[in-house]
């Protein structure tokens, strides 16, 4: 599907305005495929640390489930997020089920991943 020239022009204008204001799109990659957003880079770093610590995906989710039962969460919403994560739900699914922003789910899961990794 081709976009009309007027749409492309307007899109470029708004992307330029957003970039000048410091906005960085988490889903945008430049030509070298390097993530532009620090949060995304942190997720990649955490993912690599998890790969180093767990022999398999199954092992990760077993320990994530144990962490759910053994850890004192700061908020009930954090506990709900972690429960769904430990059951294998994707961040977007968790976001929809709990009716909360994706960013909140993302940050909460990564926060508790770091805690879980540090207690191993």
N, C-alpha and C positions, 0 to 999 in steps of 0.2 A: 504494500500500500504506500503510494507516494504522498508526501505531505505537500500541501499548497505552499508556494513560495512565500505568501504572506505569513503563514504560520511559522515557517522556518526563520523568517526575519524577526518576528516577534519573540520566538523562542531564544534566538541568539541574543537579542536585546536583554531579555530577562535573565538569562544565564550570566551575562556580563554584569548586570546590576547585582545579582546575588554574589558573584565572585568578589566584586569590589567591597561588599559588606562583610566579607570573610566567610561566607557560607561554603561548605565543602560537602558535596553529595557523597554519602557512604557507598552508593552503588555505582559511582563513576570511576572509570579507569582511564588513565592516559594512554598514549600510544605504546609505551613500554610495558603496559599492564601492571604498573605499580599502583597500589591503592593510594589514594590521595588523603584519606581520612585516618587520623591517628587511632581512632577507636577500632577501625577495621584491622589496622596493623596489630593492635593489642590482641584482638581475637585470634589472628593467625599465630602470634607468639604463644598464646595460651594453648591453642590447638596443638602446636608442636610439642609443648611441654607435656601435654596429656599423652600424646603418642609415645613419648619417651618413657613415661611412667607406667603405662598400662600395656599389657601384652596383646590385648584385643578389645574390640568395642564391647563385647559381652562383659569382660572384666571391668571395664569402666562403669557400665550401668549397674553391675552388681555392687560396686563400691559406692556409686552415687545413691543407690537405694539404702545402703547401710548408713551413709552420711545423713540421709533424710531422717532416719529414726534416731540417730545418736547426737545430732547437732542441735544446739539451741539457736533458733533463727531469731533475728532482730524483730521481725514483724510476721504476722500470720500470712500476709500476702507473699512474703519471701518464701515461706514454707510451702504455700500452694504452688508457686512458680517452680520451686525445686522439685516438688513431687511430680508434677507433670513432665519436667525435664528428665527426671530419673526414670520415668516410664517410656521415654523415647519420643515425646512430642517435640515437634519443631517449634522454634521461637514464635513464628507467626501463628501457629495453632494455639499456643499458650496465650498469646496476646488476644486472640479472638475469644477463646473460652473464658478468660478472666476479665475481658473487656478493659484492657489496659494497654497503654502505648507499647509498641514493639521495642522502643529504646529502653524502657523500664525493664522489660523482660530480659533483654540482651545484657544490660548492665548487672542485673541481679544474678543471673546465671553465672556470668563470668566472675563476679565477686566471690560467689560460693565455690566455684571451681578452684580459684586461687587458694581459698581457705582449705578446701579438701586436699589439694596437692601439697600444701605446706604441712599438713598433719600426717602425711604418709610416711 
